[in-house]
Amino acid sequence: MILIINCTKGFEFALIQNKKTIIKKKSRQLKSISEKLVVDIERALSKLKLNYKSIKEIVVITGPGSFTGIRSAITFAKTLSIYLKIKVIGISKFEVLNLLSMNDQKSKEKIIFINNNQSTFFLQKFNSSGEAISVPELVDLKEKGIKTSKKERIISDGLKLREYIDCGKKLKTVNLIEIIGYRIEDIYKLSKQLSDKKYEVKPLYTKNFF
């Protein structure tokens, strides 16, 4: 059984067995997240008449987002992995969006935007081979705006980015792809494409956030 945890913006987890989601839970609350992780996952396992030893692998979202939530999720996953002697895979939201868009216009470089709040977005660039070519950063698009070229395409995790592109002078050259509402269980499939050595389980920091 696979456990997937996402505490970047609220609290979400899923248990997957034989490629099927057997239980999942989502909440916007991050208050007392460390305790919530233990209690809610134990309740889910108990409901299924299972225990922690049924978990064979853990996938955890490393960021960007709530530092408290991310740190708690990673600490919980690492502790469980030591106790159960199982593998933990870390994958960032940037990597999720990058992998979900790999089959579309591979020749383009990508600027991936993840909404933080209001006009601020997390940003990271990837090349046409899917490798990160910049460090993650937090930008305020009201102040900085979006600068792009014909060689780049923009990936967004929501519709909010549109208003900042529509105001730009290069609207006709902008290639915007919106990836909205991907399921937590899809994250496990994507994580199998990552290198175990390259993608360590540690919080994703941006150079001007946290």
C-alpha angles and dihedrals in degrees: 000000000000124000118205120192128190118176099154095109111007123332125297135160139165136194115214127192126179089354091302127111107239097176139356138172134195131190135168091217121101096171112128088359095166092060092039092056092055097041099044096044091047090051091050092050092046091051088055090045090243136117138212091277088069089069111094100173140013129211117193130185108234099197167196103232138056108015092204092051094045094046092048093049093049093046091050092047094048093047091050092047092054092048095045096032092230135137124266120202121200121204128172127221088245090058091048093054091041093054093044089056099042095103094055120084096333093190092069127091113229136225107197119203124194117188117241104172137314107335098346121102137177111237136195133164127224130188127232090270091059097254122135112249099179138038117255114264139176116239134185105219093198087065104030105027124198119294116187143151139214089267092060134069127197124231119195134183093214148012096263093087092066095078091060094048095046089061093055126101093228097059093130092056096046117106107199123187118185117202107189132173103005111175124250090235090059088064092070092056090050093047090061088068093061128094112247092218096046099046106059122183101252134120115276108238126194120211093244104030135072 
